[in-house]
Amino acid sequence: MRVLVAGAGISGLAVARGLVADGHEVVVLEGADGLRLGGGAITLWCNGTAILGDLGVDLAGTGQRLSTLSLRTARGRRITEVDLESLTARFGSAPRVIPRGSLIKLLAAGLPDGSVRFGARVRDLETDRDGVRVRTATGAEYEADLLVGADGVRSRVRALALGDGPAATTGLAIWQGLTPAPFDPGPTTTLMIGRQADAGFMSAGDGLMQWFFELPWSPADPPARKPVEMLRRRFAGWGAPVARVLDSLSDGDVELFPHTRHRVPRRWGAGRCVLLGDAVHAMPPVGAHGTNQALEDVAALTACLRAAPAPDAVVDTVVDTVVDAYSARRRRRAARASAVAANTLAASGPRALMQSEPVMRLMAAVPPRLAAPGFAGLLRALSDRI
C-alpha cells in the first residue's frame, strides 16, 4: 500500500518505520526545513520502550535508564517511591528518559533515504475511492492509498478530515528545559507535588537534566519577560533541590508549553485518512503518557494493517476496515490516559485538598511495596503491549 505520513515527529517517524518494515511504500511530509530536534527530553515507560524495540530502535546508551520514580511534597518530604526495576523485570523493557532530538535521529536513521520530504506542510486534501491526494503549502501534490495524520496538536489533517479545531488549552502550562545538570539525579525521576503547582527533574544522560515547572496559565497571560525570576518567585519556599535547579538556569533555557487536551473522537479517521498521536488525543504531559500513547497508536495501526484483507481486495474497503479496527482498539485506552492526565493536573477543587501536606503525609504511610504493583497496573490499563 502507498502511504503518506503527515509530520516527522516521534509518532510520524515511528509509524513510517513500522510501515516500511511491513513492505508499504511510505513518504513522510514535514513542514519544517529539517528534522525538528528541540523540545527537551521525554520519558518512555515500559510500553514505549517495548514498542520502540519492536520497531528495531536500539536505545542502549541513549538517555538515562530509570530505576526509581520518587514522589515528594512541595516541601521535599517523601510521599512514596516506585521501584521501576521491578517493572523492568516484569515487562521485559526498561523505562528511560531520552532527549527528544536523540530519539528523532534514531527513528529517522532507520528509514530509506528520501523518505522524508521537508518543506511539505499539508494544506489541502481530497479523498475518493481511488485514493487520497494531498497538496502542500508550496503547491506540490502527492497521491497515496492512505494518509496518516501525525501532525500534532494543531493537526491540519484532523481539521480537514474531521472538521475539528486544534486541541483546547487546559488552564495550566509547563515551563521546561534540557540543560547541563547542576547535580547528578542518577536513575531516579523525581516529581514534587504542590497544591497549585508541580516541579520535576530527571537525568537525560550525557550530563543533561530535564526539568519542568507546572503552573496555572491562561492564553491571556502576558509572557514572562524574565521567566527564571518568575519561577523563583512562584517556587520560593519549596524543598531542595528546587532552588538549586533554578539557580542553574538562565532565561534562554526556559521554554513555555501550554497544556492542551483533545476530545478523543469515536472514529480516528475519515475516508482515506487516519490519525495518531497528538493529532487525535493531545493530552497534558502529566504522567508522561502522551508519547507512550502515540507509540501505542503506532503499534495498533501497523497491526491492524497487517490483519487487513488481502492486497488484491478493494483498497477503499481495506482502509475502512483498518480505520474501524484501529479506532476500536485504541479509543478506550487513549481516552483513559487523557482522563488520568487531566484529573491529575487539576489545580483547584479535589486536588487542592488531596495535595495538602497533611493528606500527603497520610499517603506516605502506604508501604512502598504497594507502589510498584499499583503503577504497573496503571501502565497495563493504558497499554496493549505489556
C-alpha positions in Angstrom: 0.0 0.0 0.0 1.1 3.5 -0.7 1.1 5.6 2.5 1.6 9.3 3.2 2.5 10.4 6.7 2.0 14.0 7.7 4.5 15.0 10.3 8.1 13.9 11.0 7.8 14.0 14.8 8.2 10.9 17.0 4.9 9.3 16.1 5.2 10.1 12.4 8.7 8.7 12.0 7.8 5.7 14.2 4.8 4.7 12.1 6.8 5.2 9.0 9.4 2.7 10.3 6.7 0.2 11.1 5.0 0.6 7.7 8.3 0.4 5.8 9.2 -2.8 7.7 5.9 -4.3 6.6 6.6 -3.6 2.9 4.5 -0.4 2.4 5.7 2.5 0.2 5.9 5.4 2.6 6.6 9.1 2.2 6.7 11.4 5.2 5.6 15.1 4.6 7.2 17.5 7.1 6.5 21.2 7.1 9.8 22.3 8.6 13.0 22.5 6.5 14.7 19.8 8.5 14.2 17.4 11.4 12.8 19.2 14.5 15.3 18.2 17.2 14.2 20.5 20.0 11.6 20.0 22.8 13.7 18.8 25.7 13.6 15.1 26.8 10.8 12.6 27.0 10.0 9.8 29.5 9.3 6.5 28.0 7.6 3.9 30.2 8.0 0.2 29.7 5.3 0.1 27.0 7.0 2.9 25.0 10.5 1.3 25.1 9.0 -2.1 24.3 7.3 -0.8 21.1 10.4 1.0 20.0 12.3 -2.3 20.4 9.7 -4.0 18.2 10.4 -1.3 15.6 14.1 -2.1 15.7 15.1 1.1 17.6 18.2 0.4 19.8 18.0 2.7 22.8 21.1 1.2 24.5 23.5 4.0 25.5 21.0 6.8 24.8 19.5 8.9 27.5 19.1 7.6 31.1 17.6 4.3 32.2 15.3 4.8 35.2 15.2 2.7 38.3 13.1 4.8 40.7 10.1 7.1 40.5 10.2 9.4 43.6 7.1 11.4 44.6 7.6 14.2 47.1 5.6 17.0 48.6 6.4 20.7 47.8 8.5 20.8 51.0 10.5 17.8 49.8 9.0 15.1 52.1 8.8 11.7 50.6 5.4 10.5 49.6 6.4 7.3 48.0 8.9 5.7 45.7 8.2 3.3 42.9 10.7 0.6 42.2 10.9 0.7 38.4 13.4 -2.1 38.2 10.7 -4.5 39.3 8.6 -3.2 36.4 11.5 -3.8 34.0 11.8 -7.4 35.2 8.0 -7.9 34.9 7.5 -6.3 31.5 10.9 -7.0 29.9 11.6 -3.4 28.9 13.1 -0.6 30.9 11.7 2.9 31.3 14.1 5.6 30.1 14.5 9.4 29.7 15.7 10.4 26.2 16.3 13.8 24.6 13.6 14.2 22.0 16.2 15.1 19.4 18.2 11.9 20.0 15.1 9.7 19.5 14.1 11.6 16.4 17.5 10.9 14.9 17.3 7.2 15.8 13.9 6.9 14.2 14.9 8.8 11.0 18.1 6.7 10.6 16.0 3.6 10.1 14.1 5.0 7.1 15.2 4.7 3.4 16.9 7.8 2.0 14.5 10.3 0.7 11.6 9.0 2.8 11.1 12.4 4.4 10.1 15.4 2.2 10.9 18.7 4.0 9.1 22.0 3.4 6.0 20.0 2.7 3.3 21.3 5.0 -0.2 19.9 4.3 -2.6 22.5 3.0 -5.5 20.6 1.4 -6.5 17.0 0.7 -9.1 15.1 -1.3 -10.2 11.5 -0.9 -12.3 9.2 -3.1 -12.3 5.5 -3.9 -9.2 5.9 -6.0 -7.0 7.3 -3.2 -6.1 10.4 -1.3 -4.4 13.5 -2.9 -2.5 16.0 -0.7 -1.4 19.4 -1.7 1.2 21.2 0.3 1.7 24.9 1.1 4.2 25.1 -1.8 1.8 23.6 -4.3 3.4 20.2 -4.5 1.0 17.2 -4.9 1.2 13.7 -3.5 -1.0 10.7 -4.0 -1.4 7.5 -1.9 -3.9 4.9 -0.8 -3.8 6.1 2.8 -2.8 9.3 4.7 -1.7 9.1 8.3 -2.1 12.4 10.2 0.7 12.6 12.8 0.9 16.4 12.6 0.4 17.2 16.3 -1.9 19.3 18.4 -2.7 21.7 15.6 -3.2 18.9 13.1 -4.2 20.1 9.7 -5.1 16.6 8.7 -7.6 16.3 11.6 -9.1 19.7 10.7 -9.6 18.6 7.1 -10.7 15.1 7.8 -12.9 15.5 10.9 -13.7 19.2 10.7 -12.3 19.7 14.2 -10.3 22.6 15.6 -7.0 22.3 17.5 -6.7 20.9 21.0 -8.0 23.2 23.7 -5.8 24.7 26.5 -6.5 23.3 30.0 -5.6 26.3 32.2 -2.1 25.1 33.0 1.3 25.3 31.3 4.7 23.8 31.8 8.0 25.7 31.8 10.7 23.2 30.9 14.2 22.7 29.5 17.1 20.4 29.0 20.3 21.8 30.4 23.6 20.8 31.9 22.8 19.1 35.2 23.7 21.1 38.3 23.9 17.8 40.2 23.5 14.1 39.2 20.0 12.8 39.7 21.1 9.3 38.8 18.5 6.8 37.7 15.7 8.5 39.7 13.0 10.6 38.2 11.5 13.0 40.8 8.1 14.7 40.9 7.3 17.3 43.6 3.6 17.9 44.0 2.1 21.1 45.4 -1.5 22.3 45.8 -1.4 24.5 42.7 2.0 23.7 41.1 4.3 20.8 40.3 8.0 20.5 39.7 10.2 17.7 38.4 13.7 16.8 37.4 15.5 13.8 36.0 18.7 12.9 34.2 18.6 12.6 30.4 22.1 11.1 30.1 25.3 12.7 28.9 25.4 15.2 31.8 22.0 16.7 30.9 19.0 17.2 33.1 15.3 17.5 32.1 13.4 19.7 34.5 9.9 21.3 34.5 7.7 23.6 36.5 3.9 23.5 36.1 1.7 26.4 37.0 -1.8 27.8 36.2 -1.7 29.7 32.9 -4.1 31.4 30.5 -3.6 32.4 26.9 -4.4 35.9 28.0 -1.4 36.0 30.3 1.4 38.1 29.0 4.6 36.1 28.5 7.1 36.5 31.4 9.9 38.7 30.3 12.1 37.1 32.9 10.8 33.5 33.3 13.5 32.3 35.7 12.8 35.2 38.0 9.1 34.4 37.8 9.7 30.8 38.6 12.0 31.6 41.5 9.3 33.8 43.0 6.5 31.2 42.4 8.5 28.3 43.8 10.1 30.2 46.7 10.0 28.0 49.8 9.9 24.7 48.0 12.1 22.0 49.3 15.5 21.0 47.9 16.7 20.8 45.2 14.2 23.2 43.5 16.3 26.3 44.3 19.5 24.6 43.1 17.8 23.8 39.8 16.5 27.3 39.3 19.8 28.9 40.3 21.5 27.0 37.4 19.1 28.4 34.7 19.1 31.5 32.5 16.1 32.9 30.8 17.2 31.4 27.4 16.9 27.9 28.9 13.2 28.1 29.6 10.5 27.1 27.1 6.8 27.5 27.7 4.4 24.8 26.6 0.7 25.3 27.4 -1.1 22.1 28.3 -3.7 21.0 25.7 -6.3 18.3 25.5 -8.3 17.0 22.6 -11.8 15.5 22.6 -10.9 11.9 21.7 -13.2 11.1 18.7 -15.1 7.9 18.4 -13.7 7.2 14.9 -10.0 8.0 14.3 -10.2 8.9 10.7 -12.4 9.5 7.7 -12.2 8.5 4.1 -8.6 7.6 3.3 -7.3 9.4 6.4 -6.4 8.1 9.8 -5.0 9.9 12.8 -2.5 9.1 15.6 -0.6 10.7 18.5 -1.3 14.3 19.5 -3.4 14.8 16.3 -6.1 12.6 17.7 -5.6 12.6 21.5 -3.5 15.5 22.7 -3.3 15.3 26.5 -1.4 17.1 29.3 2.1 15.9 29.9 1.3 14.9 33.5 2.4 11.3 34.0 4.4 11.4 30.7 1.8 9.3 28.9 1.5 11.4 25.6 4.4 9.9 23.7 3.8 6.5 25.1 0.2 6.6 23.9 1.4 7.8 20.5 3.7 4.7 20.2 0.7 2.5 21.3 -1.1 4.1 18.3 1.8 3.2 16.0 1.8 -0.4 17.2 -2.0 -0.7 16.8 -2.2 0.9 13.4 0.5 -1.3 11.9 -1.0 -4.4 13.5 -4.5 -3.6 12.0 -2.9 -3.0 8.6 -1.3 -6.5 8.8 -4.6 -8.0 9.7 -6.5 -6.3 6.9 -7.9 -8.2 3.8 -5.5 -9.4 1.1 -3.8 -6.8 -1.1 -6.0 -7.8 -4.1 -9.1 -6.7 -2.2 -10.7 -3.3 -2.9 -8.3 -0.8 -1.2 -11.2 1.5 -0.2 -12.8 -1.3 1.7 -9.4 -2.3 3.3 -8.9 1.3 4.6 -12.4 1.4 6.1 -11.8 -1.9 7.8 -8.4 -0.7 9.2 -9.8 2.6 10.5 -12.7 0.8 12.2 -10.5 -1.8 13.8 -7.8 0.7 14.8 -10.3 3.1 16.3 -12.0 0.4 18.4 -8.6 -1.0 19.6 -7.2 2.3 20.7 -10.0 4.7 21.7 -10.8 3.5 25.2 -7.2 3.3 26.4 -6.2 6.6 24.9 -9.3 8.3 26.5 -8.4 6.7 29.8 -4.8 8.1 29.6 -6.1 11.5 28.7 -8.5 11.4 31.7 -5.7 10.3 34.1 -3.5 13.2 32.9 -6.3 15.8 33.1 -7.6 14.7 36.5 -4.1 14.6 37.9 -3.3 18.2 36.9 -6.4 19.9 38.3 -5.1 22.9 40.3 -8.1 23.5 42.4 -11.0 21.6 43.9 -10.3 18.0 44.9 -6.7 18.1 44.0 -6.1 21.2 46.3 -7.4 19.1 49.2 -5.7 15.9 48.3 -2.4 17.6 47.9 -2.3 19.4 51.2 0.7 18.5 53.3 -1.4 16.6 56.0 -3.2 14.5 53.4 0.0 13.6 51.6 1.7 12.7 54.9 -1.1 10.1 55.2 -0.4 8.9 51.7 3.3 8.5 52.7 2.2 5.9 55.2 1.3 3.5 52.3 4.0 0.8 52.2 6.4 1.3 49.3 6.0 -2.4 48.3 2.5 -1.5 47.1 3.6 1.4 44.9 5.2 -0.6 42.1 2.3 -3.0 41.6 -0.1 0.0 41.6 2.0 1.8 38.9 2.3 -1.5 36.9 -1.5 -1.8 37.0 -1.8 1.7 35.6 0.5 1.0 32.7 -1.3 -2.2 31.9 -4.6 -0.4 31.9 -3.2 2.1 29.3 -1.3 -0.4 27.1 -2.0 -3.1 24.6 1.7 -4.0 24.5 2.6 -5.0 28.1 
